[in-house]
């Protein structure tokens, strides 16, 4: 195989997890030219990636379907030997099925997978499962026949950044989904308990107001709101050297996995059994100790708690969040 394309046009966290496949392919097909197809906004993650030769960008702003066909044209012009589709939606299925590649692989849940050369199962775990597959393992099934049984860890390559002089903790408090996000008043409780650390908040520019609200309610004076100031890779570099990063079930969790950073991931409405939990040597999950019949209420989360009590978030104990930090 001389030229390989990986398609992952979902959210940034999914793209970070796709880097595990890049690592595996680099080991088992070191001379292959590796390309990625991602949605607009996620391409900066690979600005200095040593294994990625080209990033194909699907820019939906110019019209979703018009841009999709333009992207397909770019893919067809490359004449790939192998296309690996990690997405399960029809748009990515079209890019795969009509790519013109010698071989195409993807998941059977994709509506157009009938046109792929090979199809594979993709099953989420469920609450109570003692054994379940992580997303990197599900993705690895597409290449297990020539890349061995074990998936590599995801990895990104952040630049050097200026670090705080004092011991610090990173907090990424926001999420696209309300029911995935630890409530602002609970973040205030956690910040107030981090008296021995400088606290750095990270996120997009749209998260600044949320952080300003948290900081204004906190009695902890040693904080910094860096939302909108750092690139994704710079945020990952900050997390890598932090005493701990606290985040929701969202992209920052996967940044930590990809730089082997200490992380405490807070799961509210979703569960780690879905297969998107943190990886790494110091990866921790904290969730409510209550056995809630309504949890999980969905795979991705909702804009509001369907039961209107949000007990999955409000029942999480601050002392449980501090245990990983205090005990290493």
ChimeraX commands (.cxc) that place a marker at each C-alpha (Angstrom):
marker #1 position 0.00,0.00,0.00 radius 0.5
marker #1 position 1.57,3.25,-1.17 radius 0.5
marker #1 position -1.17,5.75,-0.32 radius 0.5
marker #1 position -3.73,5.51,2.50 radius 0.5
marker #1 position -6.59,7.84,3.43 radius 0.5
marker #1 position -8.29,7.87,6.85 radius 0.5
marker #1 position -11.72,9.55,6.91 radius 0.5
marker #1 position -12.92,10.95,10.22 radius 0.5
marker #1 position -15.21,13.92,9.69 radius 0.5
marker #1 position -16.84,13.89,13.15 radius 0.5
marker #1 position -15.99,16.06,16.17 radius 0.5
marker #1 position -12.44,16.83,17.25 radius 0.5
marker #1 position -12.38,14.16,19.98 radius 0.5
marker #1 position -13.12,11.47,17.40 radius 0.5
marker #1 position -10.33,12.85,15.22 radius 0.5
marker #1 position -7.87,12.69,18.13 radius 0.5
marker #1 position -8.78,9.04,18.70 radius 0.5
marker #1 position -8.18,8.37,15.00 radius 0.5
marker #1 position -4.51,9.24,15.54 radius 0.5
marker #1 position -4.10,5.82,17.17 radius 0.5
marker #1 position -4.57,4.34,13.69 radius 0.5
marker #1 position -1.90,6.69,12.33 radius 0.5
marker #1 position 0.53,5.35,14.91 radius 0.5
marker #1 position -0.28,1.74,14.03 radius 0.5
marker #1 position -0.01,2.35,10.30 radius 0.5
marker #1 position 3.33,4.08,10.74 radius 0.5
marker #1 position 4.70,0.96,12.45 radius 0.5
marker #1 position 3.27,-1.59,10.03 radius 0.5
marker #1 position 3.30,0.41,6.78 radius 0.5
marker #1 position 6.12,2.91,7.41 radius 0.5
marker #1 position 6.64,3.87,3.78 radius 0.5
marker #1 position 2.99,4.57,2.99 radius 0.5
marker #1 position 1.87,8.12,2.29 radius 0.5
marker #1 position -0.83,8.84,4.88 radius 0.5
marker #1 position -3.61,11.37,4.34 radius 0.5
marker #1 position -6.58,12.38,6.51 radius 0.5
marker #1 position -10.01,13.76,5.62 radius 0.5
marker #1 position -11.53,15.94,8.37 radius 0.5
marker #1 position -14.17,18.63,8.70 radius 0.5
marker #1 position -13.11,22.29,8.55 radius 0.5
marker #1 position -11.65,23.44,11.86 radius 0.5
marker #1 position -9.97,20.18,12.80 radius 0.5
marker #1 position -7.09,20.32,10.32 radius 0.5
marker #1 position -4.89,22.42,12.62 radius 0.5
marker #1 position -4.48,19.38,14.85 radius 0.5
marker #1 position -2.06,17.99,12.24 radius 0.5
marker #1 position -0.06,21.15,11.52 radius 0.5
marker #1 position 3.18,19.51,12.64 radius 0.5
marker #1 position 2.26,15.81,12.65 radius 0.5
marker #1 position 5.27,13.76,11.47 radius 0.5
marker #1 position 3.27,11.00,9.75 radius 0.5
marker #1 position 0.58,12.98,7.93 radius 0.5
marker #1 position 1.52,14.07,4.44 radius 0.5
marker #1 position -1.77,15.75,3.52 radius 0.5
marker #1 position -5.07,16.77,5.11 radius 0.5
marker #1 position -8.20,16.88,2.98 radius 0.5
marker #1 position -10.67,19.39,4.46 radius 0.5
marker #1 position -14.45,19.21,4.08 radius 0.5
marker #1 position -15.63,22.81,4.48 radius 0.5
marker #1 position -19.39,22.68,5.01 radius 0.5
marker #1 position -19.78,26.47,5.12 radius 0.5
marker #1 position -19.77,26.68,1.34 radius 0.5
marker #1 position -22.86,24.48,1.21 radius 0.5
marker #1 position -22.78,21.05,2.80 radius 0.5
marker #1 position -23.44,18.92,-0.28 radius 0.5
marker #1 position -21.61,21.11,-2.77 radius 0.5
marker #1 position -18.57,21.02,-0.50 radius 0.5
marker #1 position -18.97,17.25,-0.07 radius 0.5
marker #1 position -18.79,16.72,-3.83 radius 0.5
marker #1 position -15.76,19.01,-4.06 radius 0.5
marker #1 position -14.10,16.96,-1.34 radius 0.5
marker #1 position -14.95,13.77,-3.20 radius 0.5
marker #1 position -13.26,15.19,-6.29 radius 0.5
marker #1 position -10.09,15.85,-4.32 radius 0.5
marker #1 position -10.13,12.31,-2.94 radius 0.5
marker #1 position -10.66,10.71,-6.34 radius 0.5
marker #1 position -7.75,12.66,-7.80 radius 0.5
marker #1 position -5.39,11.09,-5.24 radius 0.5
marker #1 position -6.01,7.50,-6.44 radius 0.5
marker #1 position -5.66,5.90,-3.01 radius 0.5
marker #1 position -4.68,2.30,-2.50 radius 0.5
marker #1 position -6.72,2.09,0.71 radius 0.5
marker #1 position -9.46,4.24,2.23 radius 0.5
marker #1 position -10.34,3.65,5.90 radius 0.5
marker #1 position -13.63,5.23,6.97 radius 0.5
marker #1 position -14.01,5.64,10.74 radius 0.5
marker #1 position -17.32,7.51,10.42 radius 0.5
marker #1 position -20.74,5.90,10.34 radius 0.5
marker #1 position -22.76,8.50,8.43 radius 0.5
marker #1 position -23.84,8.57,4.79 radius 0.5
marker #1 position -21.71,11.59,3.86 radius 0.5
marker #1 position -18.47,9.80,4.75 radius 0.5
marker #1 position -19.87,6.66,3.17 radius 0.5
marker #1 position -20.21,8.52,-0.12 radius 0.5
marker #1 position -16.61,9.74,0.10 radius 0.5
marker #1 position -15.52,6.15,0.67 radius 0.5
marker #1 position -17.73,4.27,-1.79 radius 0.5
marker #1 position -16.96,6.62,-4.68 radius 0.5
marker #1 position -13.33,7.33,-3.77 radius 0.5
marker #1 position -11.97,5.22,-6.58 radius 0.5
marker #1 position -9.61,3.53,-4.12 radius 0.5
marker #1 position -8.37,0.03,-4.80 radius 0.5
marker #1 position -9.74,-1.05,-1.43 radius 0.5
marker #1 position -12.22,0.53,1.00 radius 0.5
marker #1 position -12.99,-0.41,4.59 radius 0.5
marker #1 position -15.46,0.87,7.14 radius 0.5
marker #1 position -18.19,0.00,9.61 radius 0.5
marker #1 position -21.35,-1.87,8.66 radius 0.5
marker #1 position -23.46,0.81,10.41 radius 0.5
marker #1 position -22.59,3.19,7.58 radius 0.5
marker #1 position -25.59,3.35,5.20 radius 0.5
marker #1 position -23.29,2.97,2.17 radius 0.5
marker #1 position -21.12,0.23,3.62 radius 0.5
marker #1 position -22.61,-2.27,1.18 radius 0.5
marker #1 position -20.31,-0.65,-1.39 radius 0.5
marker #1 position -17.15,-1.02,0.74 radius 0.5
marker #1 position -14.60,-3.76,0.06 radius 0.5
marker #1 position -14.75,-4.83,3.71 radius 0.5
marker #1 position -17.21,-4.04,6.52 radius 0.5
marker #1 position -16.78,-4.39,10.28 radius 0.5
marker #1 position -19.06,-4.29,13.32 radius 0.5
marker #1 position -19.09,-1.23,15.59 radius 0.5
marker #1 position -20.86,-1.80,18.91 radius 0.5
marker #1 position -20.95,0.51,21.90 radius 0.5
marker #1 position -20.72,-0.97,25.37 radius 0.5
marker #1 position -23.61,-0.63,27.79 radius 0.5
marker #1 position -24.00,0.22,31.46 radius 0.5
marker #1 position -22.64,-2.50,33.72 radius 0.5
marker #1 position -20.33,-4.10,31.15 radius 0.5
marker #1 position -17.13,-5.28,32.80 radius 0.5
marker #1 position -15.48,-5.84,29.43 radius 0.5
marker #1 position -16.04,-3.46,26.54 radius 0.5
marker #1 position -14.07,-2.12,23.59 radius 0.5
marker #1 position -12.59,1.36,23.49 radius 0.5
marker #1 position -13.11,3.37,20.32 radius 0.5
marker #1 position -9.43,2.99,19.36 radius 0.5
marker #1 position -9.89,-0.81,19.51 radius 0.5
marker #1 position -13.06,-0.65,17.39 radius 0.5
marker #1 position -11.21,1.46,14.82 radius 0.5
marker #1 position -8.25,-0.90,14.88 radius 0.5
marker #1 position -10.44,-3.75,13.65 radius 0.5
marker #1 position -10.27,-2.18,10.20 radius 0.5
marker #1 position -6.53,-2.88,9.99 radius 0.5
marker #1 position -6.04,-5.79,12.40 radius 0.5
marker #1 position -5.22,-8.20,9.54 radius 0.5
marker #1 position -1.98,-6.40,8.76 radius 0.5
marker #1 position -1.33,-4.23,11.83 radius 0.5
marker #1 position -1.47,-6.85,14.61 radius 0.5
marker #1 position -3.98,-7.36,17.39 radius 0.5
marker #1 position -3.12,-4.40,19.63 radius 0.5
marker #1 position -4.06,-0.82,18.85 radius 0.5
marker #1 position -1.49,1.87,19.46 radius 0.5
marker #1 position -2.26,4.78,21.76 radius 0.5
marker #1 position -3.58,7.98,20.17 radius 0.5
marker #1 position -0.94,10.66,19.88 radius 0.5
marker #1 position -0.73,14.31,18.90 radius 0.5
marker #1 position 2.37,16.43,18.67 radius 0.5
marker #1 position 1.94,19.79,20.42 radius 0.5
marker #1 position 4.53,22.59,20.34 radius 0.5
marker #1 position 6.38,23.93,23.34 radius 0.5
marker #1 position 4.45,26.54,25.28 radius 0.5
marker #1 position 5.24,28.81,28.18 radius 0.5
marker #1 position 4.10,27.10,31.37 radius 0.5
marker #1 position 2.96,28.68,34.65 radius 0.5
marker #1 position 5.76,29.07,37.20 radius 0.5
marker #1 position 3.79,27.49,40.03 radius 0.5
marker #1 position 2.15,24.04,40.19 radius 0.5
marker #1 position -1.03,24.26,38.17 radius 0.5
marker #1 position -4.24,22.46,37.30 radius 0.5
marker #1 position -6.06,22.78,33.98 radius 0.5
marker #1 position -9.85,22.89,33.82 radius 0.5
marker #1 position -11.82,22.58,30.57 radius 0.5
marker #1 position -15.36,23.20,31.85 radius 0.5
marker #1 position -17.42,23.39,28.66 radius 0.5
marker #1 position -19.16,20.87,26.42 radius 0.5
marker #1 position -21.33,21.11,23.32 radius 0.5
marker #1 position -23.98,19.10,25.19 radius 0.5
marker #1 position -25.55,20.43,28.39 radius 0.5
marker #1 position -26.00,16.99,29.96 radius 0.5
marker #1 position -22.32,16.19,29.43 radius 0.5
marker #1 position -21.22,19.36,31.20 radius 0.5
marker #1 position -20.51,19.53,34.92 radius 0.5
marker #1 position -22.64,22.48,36.17 radius 0.5
marker #1 position -20.95,25.85,36.67 radius 0.5
marker #1 position -21.76,25.97,40.38 radius 0.5
marker #1 position -20.07,22.57,40.84 radius 0.5
marker #1 position -16.95,23.80,39.03 radius 0.5
marker #1 position -16.92,26.67,41.55 radius 0.5
marker #1 position -16.83,24.14,44.39 radius 0.5
marker #1 position -13.92,22.31,42.79 radius 0.5
marker #1 position -11.94,25.49,42.11 radius 0.5
marker #1 position -12.39,26.59,45.71 radius 0.5
marker #1 position -10.90,23.26,46.83 radius 0.5
marker #1 position -7.75,23.68,44.68 radius 0.5
marker #1 position -6.09,26.11,47.07 radius 0.5
marker #1 position -2.56,24.79,46.49 radius 0.5
marker #1 position -2.67,25.20,42.71 radius 0.5
marker #1 position -2.79,27.87,40.08 radius 0.5
marker #1 position -5.90,27.09,38.00 radius 0.5
marker #1 position -5.83,27.57,34.23 radius 0.5
marker #1 position -9.09,27.42,32.29 radius 0.5
marker #1 position -8.98,26.41,28.62 radius 0.5
marker #1 position -11.58,26.23,25.88 radius 0.5
marker #1 position -12.90,28.06,22.85 radius 0.5
marker #1 position -13.52,31.80,22.78 radius 0.5
marker #1 position -17.23,31.07,23.25 radius 0.5
marker #1 position -16.44,29.51,26.64 radius 0.5
marker #1 position -15.01,32.71,28.14 radius 0.5
marker #1 position -18.32,33.85,29.63 radius 0.5
marker #1 position -18.83,30.49,31.34 radius 0.5
marker #1 position -15.34,30.69,32.86 radius 0.5
marker #1 position -15.79,34.33,33.88 radius 0.5
marker #1 position -18.94,33.27,35.71 radius 0.5
marker #1 position -17.12,30.45,37.50 radius 0.5
marker #1 position -14.21,32.70,38.49 radius 0.5
marker #1 position -16.50,35.49,39.71 radius 0.5
marker #1 position -18.23,33.08,42.10 radius 0.5
marker #1 position -15.02,31.47,43.36 radius 0.5
marker #1 position -12.95,32.59,46.34 radius 0.5
marker #1 position -9.81,31.17,44.72 radius 0.5
marker #1 position -7.89,34.18,43.40 radius 0.5
marker #1 position -5.09,32.38,41.56 radius 0.5
marker #1 position -6.82,31.61,38.26 radius 0.5
marker #1 position -6.35,32.41,34.57 radius 0.5
marker #1 position -8.96,32.37,31.81 radius 0.5
marker #1 position -7.16,31.26,28.62 radius 0.5
marker #1 position -10.28,30.41,26.63 radius 0.5
marker #1 position -9.85,31.46,23.02 radius 0.5
marker #1 position -6.16,32.26,23.50 radius 0.5
marker #1 position -4.64,28.87,22.77 radius 0.5
marker #1 position -4.78,26.54,19.80 radius 0.5
marker #1 position -5.90,22.97,20.39 radius 0.5
marker #1 position -2.30,21.78,20.28 radius 0.5
marker #1 position -1.17,24.50,22.69 radius 0.5
marker #1 position -3.93,23.51,25.10 radius 0.5
marker #1 position -2.73,19.91,24.88 radius 0.5
marker #1 position 0.82,21.04,25.66 radius 0.5
marker #1 position -0.46,22.84,28.76 radius 0.5
marker #1 position -2.34,19.71,29.86 radius 0.5
marker #1 position 0.71,17.51,29.37 radius 0.5
marker #1 position 2.64,19.25,32.15 radius 0.5
marker #1 position -0.24,19.99,34.52 radius 0.5
marker #1 position -0.65,18.30,37.88 radius 0.5
marker #1 position -4.14,17.36,36.65 radius 0.5
marker #1 position -6.65,18.27,33.96 radius 0.5
marker #1 position -10.33,18.22,34.86 radius 0.5
marker #1 position -12.78,17.96,31.98 radius 0.5
marker #1 position -16.11,16.58,30.85 radius 0.5
marker #1 position -16.68,13.65,28.51 radius 0.5
marker #1 position -15.46,15.82,25.63 radius 0.5
marker #1 position -12.47,16.57,23.39 radius 0.5
marker #1 position -10.03,17.73,26.15 radius 0.5
marker #1 position -10.31,14.23,27.64 radius 0.5
marker #1 position -8.87,12.85,24.40 radius 0.5
marker #1 position -6.18,15.54,24.21 radius 0.5
marker #1 position -4.96,14.23,27.55 radius 0.5
marker #1 position -4.97,10.66,26.29 radius 0.5
marker #1 position -2.95,11.70,23.24 radius 0.5
marker #1 position -0.18,13.34,25.30 radius 0.5
marker #1 position -0.37,10.92,28.26 radius 0.5
marker #1 position -1.39,13.71,30.62 radius 0.5
marker #1 position -2.93,13.20,34.07 radius 0.5
marker #1 position -6.67,13.58,33.66 radius 0.5
marker #1 position -9.82,13.27,35.72 radius 0.5
marker #1 position -12.77,12.93,33.37 radius 0.5
marker #1 position -16.22,13.76,34.70 radius 0.5
marker #1 position -19.00,11.63,33.21 radius 0.5
marker #1 position -22.48,13.03,33.77 radius 0.5
marker #1 position -25.18,11.68,31.44 radius 0.5
marker #1 position -22.86,9.44,29.41 radius 0.5
marker #1 position -20.85,6.45,30.61 radius 0.5
marker #1 position -17.29,5.22,29.99 radius 0.5
marker #1 position -18.67,1.86,28.83 radius 0.5
marker #1 position -19.57,3.52,25.54 radius 0.5
marker #1 position -15.85,3.26,24.82 radius 0.5
marker #1 position -14.71,6.88,24.89 radius 0.5
marker #1 position -13.07,7.03,28.31 radius 0.5
marker #1 position -9.61,8.43,29.05 radius 0.5
marker #1 position -6.45,6.47,28.31 radius 0.5
marker #1 position -2.97,6.85,29.72 radius 0.5
marker #1 position -0.97,6.12,32.82 radius 0.5
marker #1 position -2.85,8.57,35.06 radius 0.5
marker #1 position -6.36,8.47,33.64 radius 0.5
marker #1 position -9.28,8.66,36.05 radius 0.5
marker #1 position -13.06,8.65,35.68 radius 0.5
marker #1 position -15.43,10.17,38.24 radius 0.5
marker #1 position -19.18,9.76,38.05 radius 0.5
marker #1 position -22.12,9.80,40.41 radius 0.5
marker #1 position -22.13,6.99,42.99 radius 0.5
marker #1 position -25.92,6.76,42.60 radius 0.5
marker #1 position -27.36,3.97,40.49 radius 0.5
marker #1 position -29.68,6.03,38.31 radius 0.5
marker #1 position -32.18,4.17,36.14 radius 0.5
marker #1 position -32.16,7.07,33.65 radius 0.5
marker #1 position -28.41,6.98,33.06 radius 0.5
marker #1 position -27.20,6.92,30.36 radius 0.5
marker #1 position -30.00,8.89,28.74 radius 0.5
marker #1 position -28.29,8.99,25.34 radius 0.5
marker #1 position -25.06,8.44,23.48 radius 0.5
marker #1 position -24.18,12.09,22.90 radius 0.5
marker #1 position -26.09,13.98,25.56 radius 0.5
marker #1 position -28.96,16.47,25.43 radius 0.5
marker #1 position -29.54,20.22,25.65 radius 0.5
marker #1 position -31.43,19.62,28.91 radius 0.5
marker #1 position -31.92,16.78,31.37 radius 0.5
marker #1 position -34.89,14.70,30.12 radius 0.5
marker #1 position -35.88,14.01,33.75 radius 0.5
marker #1 position -35.34,17.65,34.78 radius 0.5
marker #1 position -33.28,16.73,37.87 radius 0.5
marker #1 position -29.77,16.33,36.37 radius 0.5
marker #1 position -28.87,14.02,39.23 radius 0.5
marker #1 position -26.09,12.39,37.20 radius 0.5
marker #1 position -24.13,15.66,37.49 radius 0.5
marker #1 position -25.36,17.04,40.78 radius 0.5
marker #1 position -24.66,13.75,42.58 radius 0.5
marker #1 position -20.93,13.78,41.78 radius 0.5
marker #1 position -18.83,14.36,44.90 radius 0.5
marker #1 position -16.08,16.98,44.93 radius 0.5
marker #1 position -14.01,14.81,47.27 radius 0.5
marker #1 position -13.99,12.09,44.60 radius 0.5
marker #1 position -12.59,14.60,42.11 radius 0.5
marker #1 position -9.74,15.47,44.46 radius 0.5
marker #1 position -8.66,11.88,45.18 radius 0.5
marker #1 position -6.62,11.42,41.95 radius 0.5
marker #1 position -4.86,14.75,42.45 radius 0.5
marker #1 position -4.00,14.13,46.09 radius 0.5
marker #1 position -2.88,10.54,45.65 radius 0.5
marker #1 position -1.07,10.75,42.30 radius 0.5
marker link #1:1,2 radius 0.2
marker link #1:2,3 radius 0.2
marker link #1:3,4 radius 0.2
marker link #1:4,5 radius 0.2
marker link #1:5,6 radius 0.2
marker link #1:6,7 radius 0.2
marker link #1:7,8 radius 0.2
marker link #1:8,9 radius 0.2
marker link #1:9,10 radius 0.2
marker link #1:10,11 radius 0.2
marker link #1:11,12 radius 0.2
marker link #1:12,13 radius 0.2
marker link #1:13,14 radius 0.2
marker link #1:14,15 radius 0.2
marker link #1:15,16 radius 0.2
marker link #1:16,17 radius 0.2
marker link #1:17,18 radius 0.2
marker link #1:18,19 radius 0.2
marker link #1:19,20 radius 0.2
marker link #1:20,21 radius 0.2
marker link #1:21,22 radius 0.2
marker link #1:22,23 radius 0.2
marker link #1:23,24 radius 0.2
marker link #1:24,25 radius 0.2
marker link #1:25,26 radius 0.2
marker link #1:26,27 radius 0.2
marker link #1:27,28 radius 0.2
marker link #1:28,29 radius 0.2
marker link #1:29,30 radius 0.2
marker link #1:30,31 radius 0.2
marker link #1:31,32 radius 0.2
marker link #1:32,33 radius 0.2
marker link #1:33,34 radius 0.2
marker link #1:34,35 radius 0.2
marker link #1:35,36 radius 0.2
marker link #1:36,37 radius 0.2
marker link #1:37,38 radius 0.2
marker link #1:38,39 radius 0.2
marker link #1:39,40 radius 0.2
marker link #1:40,41 radius 0.2
marker link #1:41,42 radius 0.2
marker link #1:42,43 radius 0.2
marker link #1:43,44 radius 0.2
marker link #1:44,45 radius 0.2
marker link #1:45,46 radius 0.2
marker link #1:46,47 radius 0.2
marker link #1:47,48 radius 0.2
marker link #1:48,49 radius 0.2
marker link #1:49,50 radius 0.2
marker link #1:50,51 radius 0.2
marker link #1:51,52 radius 0.2
marker link #1:52,53 radius 0.2
marker link #1:53,54 radius 0.2
marker link #1:54,55 radius 0.2
marker link #1:55,56 radius 0.2
marker link #1:56,57 radius 0.2
marker link #1:57,58 radius 0.2
marker link #1:58,59 radius 0.2
marker link #1:59,60 radius 0.2
marker link #1:60,61 radius 0.2
marker link #1:61,62 radius 0.2
marker link #1:62,63 radius 0.2
marker link #1:63,64 radius 0.2
marker link #1:64,65 radius 0.2
marker link #1:65,66 radius 0.2
marker link #1:66,67 radius 0.2
marker link #1:67,68 radius 0.2
marker link #1:68,69 radius 0.2
marker link #1:69,70 radius 0.2
marker link #1:70,71 radius 0.2
marker link #1:71,72 radius 0.2
marker link #1:72,73 radius 0.2
marker link #1:73,74 radius 0.2
marker link #1:74,75 radius 0.2
marker link #1:75,76 radius 0.2
marker link #1:76,77 radius 0.2
marker link #1:77,78 radius 0.2
marker link #1:78,79 radius 0.2
marker link #1:79,80 radius 0.2
marker link #1:80,81 radius 0.2
marker link #1:81,82 radius 0.2
marker link #1:82,83 radius 0.2
marker link #1:83,84 radius 0.2
marker link #1:84,85 radius 0.2
marker link #1:85,86 radius 0.2
marker link #1:86,87 radius 0.2
marker link #1:87,88 radius 0.2
marker link #1:88,89 radius 0.2
marker link #1:89,90 radius 0.2
marker link #1:90,91 radius 0.2
marker link #1:91,92 radius 0.2
marker link #1:92,93 radius 0.2
marker link #1:93,94 radius 0.2
marker link #1:94,95 radius 0.2
marker link #1:95,96 radius 0.2
marker link #1:96,97 radius 0.2
marker link #1:97,98 radius 0.2
marker link #1:98,99 radius 0.2
marker link #1:99,100 radius 0.2
marker link #1:100,101 radius 0.2
marker link #1:101,102 radius 0.2
marker link #1:102,103 radius 0.2
marker link #1:103,104 radius 0.2
marker link #1:104,105 radius 0.2
marker link #1:105,106 radius 0.2
marker link #1:106,107 radius 0.2
marker link #1:107,108 radius 0.2
marker link #1:108,109 radius 0.2
marker link #1:109,110 radius 0.2
marker link #1:110,111 radius 0.2
marker link #1:111,112 radius 0.2
marker link #1:112,113 radius 0.2
marker link #1:113,114 radius 0.2
marker link #1:114,115 radius 0.2
marker link #1:115,116 radius 0.2
marker link #1:116,117 radius 0.2
marker link #1:117,118 radius 0.2
marker link #1:118,119 radius 0.2
marker link #1:119,120 radius 0.2
marker link #1:120,121 radius 0.2
marker link #1:121,122 radius 0.2
marker link #1:122,123 radius 0.2
marker link #1:123,124 radius 0.2
marker link #1:124,125 radius 0.2
marker link #1:125,126 radius 0.2
marker link #1:126,127 radius 0.2
marker link #1:127,128 radius 0.2
marker link #1:128,129 radius 0.2
marker link #1:129,130 radius 0.2
marker link #1:130,131 radius 0.2
marker link #1:131,132 radius 0.2
marker link #1:132,133 radius 0.2
marker link #1:133,134 radius 0.2
marker link #1:134,135 radius 0.2
marker link #1:135,136 radius 0.2
marker link #1:136,137 radius 0.2
marker link #1:137,138 radius 0.2
marker link #1:138,139 radius 0.2
marker link #1:139,140 radius 0.2
marker link #1:140,141 radius 0.2
marker link #1:141,142 radius 0.2
marker link #1:142,143 radius 0.2
marker link #1:143,144 radius 0.2
marker link #1:144,145 radius 0.2
marker link #1:145,146 radius 0.2
marker link #1:146,147 radius 0.2
marker link #1:147,148 radius 0.2
marker link #1:148,149 radius 0.2
marker link #1:149,150 radius 0.2
marker link #1:150,151 radius 0.2
marker link #1:151,152 radius 0.2
marker link #1:152,153 radius 0.2
marker link #1:153,154 radius 0.2
marker link #1:154,155 radius 0.2
marker link #1:155,156 radius 0.2
marker link #1:156,157 radius 0.2
marker link #1:157,158 radius 0.2
marker link #1:158,159 radius 0.2
marker link #1:159,160 radius 0.2
marker link #1:160,161 radius 0.2
marker link #1:161,162 radius 0.2
marker link #1:162,163 radius 0.2
marker link #1:163,164 radius 0.2
marker link #1:164,165 radius 0.2
marker link #1:165,166 radius 0.2
marker link #1:166,167 radius 0.2
marker link #1:167,168 radius 0.2
marker link #1:168,169 radius 0.2
marker link #1:169,170 radius 0.2
marker link #1:170,171 radius 0.2
marker link #1:171,172 radius 0.2
marker link #1:172,173 radius 0.2
marker link #1:173,174 radius 0.2
marker link #1:174,175 radius 0.2
marker link #1:175,176 radius 0.2
marker link #1:176,177 radius 0.2
marker link #1:177,178 radius 0.2
marker link #1:178,179 radius 0.2
marker link #1:179,180 radius 0.2
marker link #1:180,181 radius 0.2
marker link #1:181,182 radius 0.2
marker link #1:182,183 radius 0.2
marker link #1:183,184 radius 0.2
marker link #1:184,185 radius 0.2
marker link #1:185,186 radius 0.2
marker link #1:186,187 radius 0.2
marker link #1:187,188 radius 0.2
marker link #1:188,189 radius 0.2
marker link #1:189,190 radius 0.2
marker link #1:190,191 radius 0.2
marker link #1:191,192 radius 0.2
marker link #1:192,193 radius 0.2
marker link #1:193,194 radius 0.2
marker link #1:194,195 radius 0.2
marker link #1:195,196 radius 0.2
marker link #1:196,197 radius 0.2
marker link #1:197,198 radius 0.2
marker link #1:198,199 radius 0.2
marker link #1:199,200 radius 0.2
marker link #1:200,201 radius 0.2
marker link #1:201,202 radius 0.2
marker link #1:202,203 radius 0.2
marker link #1:203,204 radius 0.2
marker link #1:204,205 radius 0.2
marker link #1:205,206 radius 0.2
marker link #1:206,207 radius 0.2
marker link #1:207,208 radius 0.2
marker link #1:208,209 radius 0.2
marker link #1:209,210 radius 0.2
marker link #1:210,211 radius 0.2
marker link #1:211,212 radius 0.2
marker link #1:212,213 radius 0.2
marker link #1:213,214 radius 0.2
marker link #1:214,215 radius 0.2
marker link #1:215,216 radius 0.2
marker link #1:216,217 radius 0.2
marker link #1:217,218 radius 0.2
marker link #1:218,219 radius 0.2
marker link #1:219,220 radius 0.2
marker link #1:220,221 radius 0.2
marker link #1:221,222 radius 0.2
marker link #1:222,223 radius 0.2
marker link #1:223,224 radius 0.2
marker link #1:224,225 radius 0.2
marker link #1:225,226 radius 0.2
marker link #1:226,227 radius 0.2
marker link #1:227,228 radius 0.2
marker link #1:228,229 radius 0.2
marker link #1:229,230 radius 0.2
marker link #1:230,231 radius 0.2
marker link #1:231,232 radius 0.2
marker link #1:232,233 radius 0.2
marker link #1:233,234 radius 0.2
marker link #1:234,235 radius 0.2
marker link #1:235,236 radius 0.2
marker link #1:236,237 radius 0.2
marker link #1:237,238 radius 0.2
marker link #1:238,239 radius 0.2
marker link #1:239,240 radius 0.2
marker link #1:240,241 radius 0.2
marker link #1:241,242 radius 0.2
marker link #1:242,243 radius 0.2
marker link #1:243,244 radius 0.2
marker link #1:244,245 radius 0.2
marker link #1:245,246 radius 0.2
marker link #1:246,247 radius 0.2
marker link #1:247,248 radius 0.2
marker link #1:248,249 radius 0.2
marker link #1:249,250 radius 0.2
marker link #1:250,251 radius 0.2
marker link #1:251,252 radius 0.2
marker link #1:252,253 radius 0.2
marker link #1:253,254 radius 0.2
marker link #1:254,255 radius 0.2
marker link #1:255,256 radius 0.2
marker link #1:256,257 radius 0.2
marker link #1:257,258 radius 0.2
marker link #1:258,259 radius 0.2
marker link #1:259,260 radius 0.2
marker link #1:260,261 radius 0.2
marker link #1:261,262 radius 0.2
marker link #1:262,263 radius 0.2
marker link #1:263,264 radius 0.2
marker link #1:264,265 radius 0.2
marker link #1:265,266 radius 0.2
marker link #1:266,267 radius 0.2
marker link #1:267,268 radius 0.2
marker link #1:268,269 radius 0.2
marker link #1:269,270 radius 0.2
marker link #1:270,271 radius 0.2
marker link #1:271,272 radius 0.2
marker link #1:272,273 radius 0.2
marker link #1:273,274 radius 0.2
marker link #1:274,275 radius 0.2
marker link #1:275,276 radius 0.2
marker link #1:276,277 radius 0.2
marker link #1:277,278 radius 0.2
marker link #1:278,279 radius 0.2
marker link #1:279,280 radius 0.2
marker link #1:280,281 radius 0.2
marker link #1:281,282 radius 0.2
marker link #1:282,283 radius 0.2
marker link #1:283,284 radius 0.2
marker link #1:284,285 radius 0.2
marker link #1:285,286 radius 0.2
marker link #1:286,287 radius 0.2
marker link #1:287,288 radius 0.2
marker link #1:288,289 radius 0.2
marker link #1:289,290 radius 0.2
marker link #1:290,291 radius 0.2
marker link #1:291,292 radius 0.2
marker link #1:292,293 radius 0.2
marker link #1:293,294 radius 0.2
marker link #1:294,295 radius 0.2
marker link #1:295,296 radius 0.2
marker link #1:296,297 radius 0.2
marker link #1:297,298 radius 0.2
marker link #1:298,299 radius 0.2
marker link #1:299,300 radius 0.2
marker link #1:300,301 radius 0.2
marker link #1:301,302 radius 0.2
marker link #1:302,303 radius 0.2
marker link #1:303,304 radius 0.2
marker link #1:304,305 radius 0.2
marker link #1:305,306 radius 0.2
marker link #1:306,307 radius 0.2
marker link #1:307,308 radius 0.2
marker link #1:308,309 radius 0.2
marker link #1:309,310 radius 0.2
marker link #1:310,311 radius 0.2
marker link #1:311,312 radius 0.2
marker link #1:312,313 radius 0.2
marker link #1:313,314 radius 0.2
marker link #1:314,315 radius 0.2
marker link #1:315,316 radius 0.2
marker link #1:316,317 radius 0.2
marker link #1:317,318 radius 0.2
marker link #1:318,319 radius 0.2
marker link #1:319,320 radius 0.2
marker link #1:320,321 radius 0.2
marker link #1:321,322 radius 0.2
marker link #1:322,323 radius 0.2
marker link #1:323,324 radius 0.2
marker link #1:324,325 radius 0.2
marker link #1:325,326 radius 0.2
marker link #1:326,327 radius 0.2
marker link #1:327,328 radius 0.2
view
